[in-house]
Amino acid sequence: MGYFDQVSACAEMDLLEEIDAVLALEHEAGLRRRWRDDGEVLVMMPELAGK
């Protein structure tokens, strides 16, 4: 693996870790995302969290 491949892999892992952290915080807050088919978030609704 070359230098730029390593940098790209590290940046991708950092982004995934940030996404995981945000999702964990949303879960703790009782929020769930409601997604459209194209991947855009419509709303974040506590009632979708089953609380």
C-alpha positions as protocol buffer text, in pm:
chain_id: "A"
residue {
  index: 1
  type: MET
  ca { x: 0 y: 0 z: 0 }
}
residue {
  index: 2
  type: GLY
  ca { x: 143 y: 335 z: -104 }
}
residue {
  index: 3
  type: TYR
  ca { x: 155 y: 652 z: 102 }
}
residue {
  index: 4
  type: PHE
  ca { x: -152 y: 809 z: -59 }
}
residue {
  index: 5
  type: ASP
  ca { x: -349 y: 485 z: -21 }
}
residue {
  index: 6
  type: GLN
  ca { x: -263 y: 487 z: 351 }
}
residue {
  index: 7
  type: VAL
  ca { x: -366 y: 853 z: 387 }
}
residue {
  index: 8
  type: SER
  ca { x: -693 y: 784 z: 206 }
}
residue {
  index: 9
  type: ALA
  ca { x: -763 y: 480 z: 423 }
}
residue {
  index: 10
  type: CYS
  ca { x: -692 y: 682 z: 741 }
}
residue {
  index: 11
  type: ALA
  ca { x: -920 y: 965 z: 629 }
}
residue {
  index: 12
  type: GLU
  ca { x: -1195 y: 715 z: 551 }
}
residue {
  index: 13
  type: MET
  ca { x: -1160 y: 552 z: 894 }
}
residue {
  index: 14
  type: ASP
  ca { x: -1167 y: 894 z: 1064 }
}
residue {
  index: 15
  type: LEU
  ca { x: -1489 y: 980 z: 881 }
}
residue {
  index: 16
  type: LEU
  ca { x: -1648 y: 646 z: 975 }
}
residue {
  index: 17
  type: GLU
  ca { x: -1549 y: 698 z: 1340 }
}
residue {
  index: 18
  type: GLU
  ca { x: -1707 y: 1045 z: 1335 }
}
residue {
  index: 19
  type: ILE
  ca { x: -2027 y: 907 z: 1183 }
}
residue {
  index: 20
  type: ASP
  ca { x: -2038 y: 632 z: 1447 }
}
residue {
  index: 21
  type: ALA
  ca { x: -1996 y: 891 z: 1722 }
}
residue {
  index: 22
  type: VAL
  ca { x: -2280 y: 1107 z: 1587 }
}
residue {
  index: 23
  type: LEU
  ca { x: -2510 y: 806 z: 1552 }
}
residue {
  index: 24
  type: ALA
  ca { x: -2429 y: 699 z: 1909 }
}
residue {
  index: 25
  type: LEU
  ca { x: -2516 y: 1046 z: 2041 }
}
residue {
  index: 26
  type: GLU
  ca { x: -2841 y: 1048 z: 1845 }
}
residue {
  index: 27
  type: HIS
  ca { x: -2926 y: 703 z: 1981 }
}
residue {
  index: 28
  type: GLU
  ca { x: -2863 y: 821 z: 2338 }
}
residue {
  index: 29
  type: ALA
  ca { x: -3086 y: 1122 z: 2272 }
}
residue {
  index: 30
  type: GLY
  ca { x: -3363 y: 891 z: 2150 }
}
residue {
  index: 31
  type: LEU
  ca { x: -3354 y: 1017 z: 1794 }
}
residue {
  index: 32
  type: ARG
  ca { x: -3388 y: 816 z: 1477 }
}
residue {
  index: 33
  type: ARG
  ca { x: -3342 y: 935 z: 1124 }
}
residue {
  index: 34
  type: ARG
  ca { x: -3613 y: 889 z: 866 }
}
residue {
  index: 35
  type: TRP
  ca { x: -3451 y: 846 z: 526 }
}
residue {
  index: 36
  type: ARG
  ca { x: -3576 y: 911 z: 174 }
}
residue {
  index: 37
  type: ASP
  ca { x: -3492 y: 666 z: -102 }
}
residue {
  index: 38
  type: ASP
  ca { x: -3213 y: 894 z: -225 }
}
residue {
  index: 39
  type: GLY
  ca { x: -3046 y: 891 z: 117 }
}
residue {
  index: 40
  type: GLU
  ca { x: -3144 y: 1240 z: 231 }
}
residue {
  index: 41
  type: VAL
  ca { x: -3263 y: 1272 z: 589 }
}
residue {
  index: 42
  type: LEU
  ca { x: -3625 y: 1384 z: 607 }
}
residue {
  index: 43
  type: VAL
  ca { x: -3669 y: 1427 z: 980 }
}
residue {
  index: 44
  type: MET
  ca { x: -3529 y: 1310 z: 1309 }
}
residue {
  index: 45
  type: MET
  ca { x: -3813 y: 1191 z: 1525 }
}
residue {
  index: 46
  type: PRO
  ca { x: -3794 y: 1064 z: 1883 }
}
residue {
  index: 47
  type: GLU
  ca { x: -4108 y: 854 z: 1831 }
}
residue {
  index: 48
  type: LEU
  ca { x: -3923 y: 646 z: 1571 }
}
residue {
  index: 49
  type: ALA
  ca { x: -3678 y: 543 z: 1842 }
}
residue {
  index: 50
  type: GLY
  ca { x: -3945 y: 342 z: 2018 }
}
residue {
  index: 51
  type: LYS
  ca { x: -3946 y: 558 z: 2330 }
}
